[in-house]
């Protein structure tokens, strides 16, 4: 008669769920969509001074099938909107979107013409907005920490940013104003 080591199925499922949650928290694989000056700011974040590898997001992918975090940094034109939507649809589940800067979030007042999209939330769902023109790299790191706490199901980090005056809520979505 063979002996087997067994555990309660609920405890094992909770353990696996915790491991998966922890690994997702520390391994964002971003796909950057840098179309304007905010793309240069994103490059600064990946460089050694800000070093997003401390948050597990240094593996920048340029294939949507290998990415789970889309960072839209810059102006999105109406012609580009279909391409952006297609890239988002090809990303693996679960997936998150950060709207980085005023142009991606609202079209920015400078570029409000017939050809510029008034925010990427018109075509794809956005998890975190980062305000600013240009947005600060520190605000992007706060957005990463916010997404990590959201994955864990903790609301303390949101409250901490709210007390510091670095985050506001608009239409149920967080806007990091760093």
C-alpha positions in Angstrom: 0.0 0.0 0.0 1.5 3.4 -1.1 1.5 6.4 1.2 0.7 9.8 -0.1 1.3 13.2 1.4 -1.9 15.1 1.1 -3.1 18.5 2.2 -6.5 20.1 2.4 -7.5 21.2 -1.0 -8.6 24.7 0.2 -5.2 25.3 2.0 -3.3 24.1 -1.1 -5.3 26.4 -3.4 -4.8 29.3 -1.1 -1.0 28.6 -1.0 -0.9 28.4 -4.8 -3.0 31.6 -5.1 -0.5 33.4 -2.8 2.5 32.2 -4.8 0.9 33.3 -8.1 -0.1 36.7 -6.6 3.4 37.2 -5.2 5.1 36.3 -8.5 2.8 38.7 -10.4 3.5 41.4 -8.0 7.2 41.3 -8.5 7.3 40.5 -12.2 5.6 43.1 -14.4 6.7 42.8 -18.0 5.9 46.2 -19.5 5.4 46.9 -23.2 6.1 50.6 -23.8 4.1 52.6 -26.3 6.3 55.8 -26.3 5.1 58.1 -29.0 6.3 61.5 -27.8 8.4 63.2 -25.1 6.9 61.0 -22.4 8.7 58.1 -24.0 12.0 59.8 -23.2 10.8 60.1 -19.6 10.0 56.4 -19.6 13.5 55.7 -20.8 14.9 57.6 -17.8 12.8 55.3 -15.5 14.4 52.2 -17.0 17.9 53.7 -16.7 20.1 53.1 -13.6 19.1 56.2 -11.6 15.5 55.2 -11.1 16.0 51.4 -11.8 12.6 49.9 -12.0 14.2 46.5 -11.6 13.7 47.0 -7.8 10.0 46.7 -8.6 10.4 43.7 -10.9 9.6 45.6 -14.0 12.9 45.7 -15.8 12.1 43.1 -18.4 10.7 45.4 -21.1 9.0 43.4 -23.8 8.3 44.5 -27.3 6.0 41.6 -28.1 2.4 41.9 -26.7 2.1 38.2 -26.1 5.0 38.4 -23.6 3.8 41.6 -21.8 1.3 42.1 -19.0 1.7 45.9 -18.4 1.1 48.4 -21.1 2.7 51.8 -20.5 1.3 54.4 -22.9 3.6 57.4 -22.9 2.8 60.1 -25.3 0.2 61.4 -27.7 -2.0 58.9 -29.4 -3.5 59.9 -32.7 -6.8 58.6 -34.0 -4.9 56.6 -36.7 -2.8 55.0 -33.9 -5.9 54.1 -31.8 -6.7 50.9 -33.7 -3.1 49.8 -33.5 -3.0 50.5 -29.7 -6.3 48.5 -29.2 -4.9 45.6 -31.2 -1.7 45.4 -29.2 -3.8 45.6 -26.0 -6.0 42.7 -27.2 -2.9 40.6 -27.9 -1.5 40.9 -24.4 -1.7 38.0 -22.0 -4.2 38.0 -19.2 -4.2 39.4 -16.6 -3.1 42.8 -18.0 -2.7 46.3 -16.7 -2.5 49.7 -18.4 -0.7 52.8 -17.1 -1.5 56.1 -18.9 1.7 58.0 -18.5 1.4 61.8 -18.9 -1.2 64.4 -19.9 -1.2 63.5 -23.6 -2.1 59.8 -23.1 -4.6 60.6 -20.3 -6.5 63.5 -21.9 -5.0 64.5 -25.2 -3.3 67.5 -23.5 -4.6 71.0 -24.3 -1.7 71.7 -26.6 -2.5 69.0 -29.0 -6.3 69.1 -29.0 -7.0 68.8 -32.7 -9.1 66.6 -34.8 -6.4 64.0 -35.1 -5.5 63.5 -31.4 -7.4 61.0 -29.2 -8.8 62.6 -26.1 -7.3 60.0 -23.8 -6.6 56.3 -24.2 -9.5 55.3 -21.9 -11.7 55.9 -25.0 -10.3 52.7 -26.5 -8.8 50.6 -23.7 -9.4 50.3 -20.0 -6.8 52.2 -17.9 -5.8 51.1 -14.4 -3.6 54.1 -13.3 -3.3 57.6 -14.7 -0.1 59.5 -14.1 -0.5 63.3 -14.4 2.0 65.8 -15.6 3.7 67.2 -18.6 6.3 65.8 -18.4 5.3 63.3 -15.6 8.0 62.7 -13.0 9.7 59.3 -12.9 8.9 59.0 -9.2 5.2 59.2 -10.0 5.7 56.1 -12.3 7.3 54.2 -9.5 4.4 55.2 -7.2 2.1 53.8 -9.9 4.0 50.5 -9.9 3.7 50.3 -6.1 0.0 51.1 -6.3 -0.5 48.3 -8.8 1.5 45.9 -6.6 -0.7 46.8 -3.6 -3.8 46.4 -5.7 -2.6 42.9 -6.7 -2.2 42.0 -3.1 -5.6 43.4 -2.3 -4.3 46.0 0.1 -5.7 49.5 0.3 -3.1 50.9 2.7 -0.8 52.3 0.0 -3.6 54.1 -1.6 -4.5 55.8 1.7 -0.8 56.6 2.3 -0.6 58.4 -1.1 -3.9 60.1 -0.4 -2.6 61.5 2.9 0.6 62.8 1.2 -1.5 64.5 -1.5 0.1 62.4 -4.3 -3.0 60.7 -5.5 -6.6 61.7 -6.3 -9.6 59.6 -7.5 -11.5 60.7 -10.6 -14.4 58.7 -11.9 -13.3 55.8 -9.7 -9.8 55.6 -11.2 -6.6 56.6 -9.4 -4.6 59.6 -10.8 -1.1 59.8 -9.4 0.0 63.5 -9.3 3.4 62.8 -7.7 
